[in-house]
Amino acid sequence: MLDLLRTVFTPGSFEPHSVHFVNHPGLMWIMVVTNAFIAICYLLLPAELFYIYFKRRDFAFSWVFIVIAFFGVWCSMTHIMNVATFWYPAYWLEGIISLTTGAVSLVSFVGYAIAVPLILKLVGPQQFQEANLKLSDEIENHRKIEVELVQKNLELEKSSKDYLKKSEDLANVNRMMIERELEIVAAKEESEVLRRKLDSKSQAL
């Protein structure tokens, strides 16, 4: 185990990369600076993605941020090793990191392949706005229908009151007619009584 670690983390018989640029120091420093800059950018990207992940746990595909973040970290490691091997030729370590980065890249690709169709089905801002407008129209239509129903109910209530009033008036008229008929009947009976009395008196005379 110690021999394996020694092989991975020590230069062994390898020469640093810088020996190949002895006569071209400018080119070497271009490669060193650009690789260092790329490594820093790859590290800043995961920092932003982790920030988004912890702030928006409600996002359905937040795991995508984690995958991209790990991809960025390992890509950064490959560029860091590119810089380190200019002076410290741990090429076995560089190879292992490159191999791991390749595996992470493959996993990232598979994850993206799964996520992309699902992400494309998500509602975009324009679709969300259109859905809101449609919902607003439906709410407005429902409000108009409710207003119409209230008006119809008021009209029905008024019609019911008018019907009840007419029914009451008709009942009053019927009562008056019945009372009038009773008065007529009573008057006829009184008239008949008077007629009989008169007939009796006439016969007596």
C-alpha positions as CSV (number, residue, x, y, z in Angstrom):
1,M,0.0,0.0,0.0
2,L,2.8,2.4,0.9
3,D,4.6,1.5,-2.3
4,L,1.4,2.3,-4.3
5,L,1.0,5.6,-2.6
6,R,4.7,6.4,-3.1
7,T,4.3,5.6,-6.8
8,V,1.2,7.8,-7.1
9,F,2.4,10.8,-5.1
10,T,6.1,10.9,-5.8
11,P,7.9,11.9,-9.1
12,G,9.8,8.6,-9.3
13,S,12.0,8.6,-12.4
14,F,9.9,11.2,-14.3
15,E,11.2,14.6,-15.2
16,P,9.2,17.8,-14.6
17,H,7.4,19.2,-17.6
18,S,9.5,22.4,-17.4
19,V,12.6,20.7,-18.8
20,H,10.9,20.7,-22.2
21,F,10.5,24.4,-22.1
22,V,14.0,25.5,-21.0
23,N,14.4,27.3,-24.3
24,H,10.8,28.6,-24.4
25,P,10.0,30.1,-21.0
26,G,7.4,32.4,-22.4
27,L,5.4,29.5,-23.8
28,M,5.7,27.7,-20.5
29,W,4.4,30.6,-18.5
30,I,1.5,31.1,-21.0
31,M,0.5,27.4,-20.3
32,V,1.0,27.8,-16.6
33,V,-1.0,31.1,-16.3
34,T,-3.8,29.9,-18.6
35,N,-4.2,26.6,-16.8
36,A,-4.2,28.3,-13.4
37,F,-6.8,30.8,-14.6
38,I,-9.0,28.0,-16.0
39,A,-8.6,26.0,-12.7
40,I,-9.8,29.1,-10.8
41,C,-12.8,29.5,-13.0
42,Y,-13.7,25.9,-12.7
43,L,-13.6,26.2,-8.9
44,L,-15.7,29.4,-8.9
45,L,-18.4,27.7,-10.9
46,P,-19.1,25.0,-8.3
47,A,-19.1,27.7,-5.5
48,E,-21.9,29.5,-7.4
49,L,-23.8,26.2,-8.1
50,F,-23.6,25.1,-4.4
51,Y,-24.9,28.5,-3.4
52,I,-27.9,28.1,-5.8
53,Y,-28.4,24.5,-4.6
54,F,-28.7,25.4,-0.9
55,K,-30.8,28.5,-1.7
56,R,-33.3,26.7,-4.0
57,R,-33.8,23.2,-2.6
58,D,-37.4,23.5,-4.0
59,F,-36.1,23.3,-7.6
60,A,-37.1,19.9,-9.1
61,F,-33.7,19.4,-10.7
62,S,-31.4,20.8,-8.0
63,W,-29.2,17.7,-8.2
64,V,-28.1,18.9,-11.6
65,F,-26.3,21.7,-9.9
66,I,-24.4,19.2,-7.7
67,V,-23.4,17.1,-10.7
68,I,-22.1,20.2,-12.6
69,A,-20.3,21.4,-9.5
70,F,-18.4,18.1,-9.1
71,F,-17.7,18.1,-12.8
72,G,-16.2,21.6,-12.3
73,V,-14.1,20.5,-9.3
74,W,-12.5,17.6,-11.1
75,C,-11.9,19.6,-14.3
76,S,-10.2,22.2,-12.1
77,M,-8.0,19.4,-10.6
78,T,-6.8,18.4,-14.0
79,H,-5.7,21.9,-14.8
80,I,-4.0,22.3,-11.4
81,M,-2.1,19.1,-12.1
82,N,-1.1,20.5,-15.5
83,V,0.5,23.4,-13.6
84,A,2.0,21.2,-10.9
85,T,3.7,18.8,-13.2
86,F,5.8,21.6,-14.7
87,W,7.9,21.4,-11.4
88,Y,6.6,18.3,-9.6
89,P,6.2,15.3,-12.1
90,A,3.6,13.3,-10.2
91,Y,2.3,12.0,-13.5
92,W,0.6,8.9,-12.0
93,L,-1.5,11.3,-9.8
94,E,-2.3,13.4,-12.8
95,G,-3.3,10.3,-14.7
96,I,-5.6,9.1,-11.9
97,I,-7.2,12.6,-11.6
98,S,-7.7,12.7,-15.4
99,L,-9.3,9.2,-15.3
100,T,-11.6,10.2,-12.5
101,T,-12.5,13.4,-14.4
102,G,-13.4,11.3,-17.4
103,A,-15.6,9.1,-15.2
104,V,-17.3,12.2,-13.7
105,S,-17.8,13.6,-17.2
106,L,-19.5,10.4,-18.3
107,V,-21.8,10.4,-15.3
108,S,-22.5,14.1,-15.9
109,F,-23.4,13.4,-19.5
110,V,-25.8,10.5,-18.5
111,G,-27.4,12.8,-15.9
112,Y,-27.9,15.6,-18.4
113,A,-29.3,13.1,-20.9
114,I,-31.9,12.1,-18.3
115,A,-32.6,15.6,-17.1
116,V,-32.8,17.5,-20.4
117,P,-36.1,16.1,-21.6
118,L,-37.7,16.6,-18.2
119,I,-36.3,20.2,-18.0
120,L,-37.7,21.0,-21.4
121,K,-41.2,20.1,-20.1
122,L,-40.9,22.7,-17.4
123,V,-43.1,25.8,-17.8
124,G,-41.1,28.7,-19.1
125,P,-41.7,32.4,-18.2
126,Q,-43.7,33.0,-21.4
127,Q,-45.8,29.9,-20.9
128,F,-46.2,30.8,-17.2
129,Q,-47.4,34.3,-18.2
130,E,-49.8,32.9,-20.8
131,A,-51.2,30.5,-18.2
132,N,-51.7,33.4,-15.8
133,L,-53.5,35.4,-18.5
134,K,-55.7,32.4,-19.3
135,L,-56.4,31.9,-15.6
136,S,-57.2,35.6,-15.2
137,D,-59.7,35.4,-18.1
138,E,-61.3,32.4,-16.5
139,I,-61.6,34.2,-13.2
140,E,-63.1,37.2,-14.9
141,N,-65.6,35.0,-16.7
142,H,-66.5,33.3,-13.5
143,R,-67.0,36.7,-11.8
144,K,-69.3,37.8,-14.7
145,I,-71.3,34.6,-14.3
146,E,-71.5,35.1,-10.6
147,V,-72.8,38.7,-11.2
148,E,-75.3,37.4,-13.7
149,L,-76.5,34.7,-11.2
150,V,-76.9,37.4,-8.5
151,Q,-78.9,39.5,-10.9
152,K,-81.1,36.6,-11.9
153,N,-81.6,35.7,-8.2
154,L,-82.6,39.3,-7.5
155,E,-85.0,39.3,-10.5
156,L,-86.4,35.9,-9.3
157,E,-86.8,37.2,-5.8
158,K,-88.6,40.3,-7.1
159,S,-90.8,38.2,-9.3
160,S,-91.6,36.0,-6.3
161,K,-92.5,39.1,-4.3
162,D,-94.7,40.4,-7.1
163,Y,-96.4,37.0,-7.4
164,L,-97.0,36.9,-3.7
165,K,-98.4,40.4,-3.8
166,K,-100.7,39.6,-6.7
167,S,-101.7,36.4,-4.9
168,E,-102.5,38.4,-1.8
169,D,-104.4,41.0,-3.9
170,L,-106.4,38.2,-5.5
171,A,-107.1,36.6,-2.2
172,N,-108.4,40.0,-0.9
173,V,-110.6,40.4,-4.0
174,N,-112.0,36.9,-3.5
175,R,-112.6,37.6,0.2
176,M,-114.4,40.9,-0.7
177,M,-116.5,39.0,-3.3
178,I,-117.5,36.4,-0.8
179,E,-118.4,39.0,1.8
180,R,-120.4,40.8,-0.9
181,E,-122.2,37.6,-1.8
182,L,-122.9,37.0,1.9
183,E,-124.3,40.5,2.2
184,I,-126.5,39.9,-0.8
185,V,-127.7,36.6,0.7
186,A,-128.4,38.3,4.0
187,A,-130.2,41.1,2.3
188,K,-132.4,38.6,0.4
189,E,-133.2,36.8,3.6
190,E,-134.2,40.0,5.3
191,S,-136.3,41.0,2.3
192,E,-138.0,37.6,2.4
193,V,-138.7,38.0,6.1
194,L,-140.2,41.5,5.5
195,R,-142.3,40.2,2.6
196,R,-143.7,37.4,4.7
197,K,-144.5,39.9,7.5
198,L,-146.3,42.1,5.1
199,D,-148.2,39.2,3.6
200,S,-149.3,38.2,7.1
201,K,-150.5,41.7,7.9
202,S,-152.4,41.9,4.6
203,Q,-154.2,38.6,5.3
204,A,-155.1,39.8,8.8
205,L,-156.7,42.9,7.5
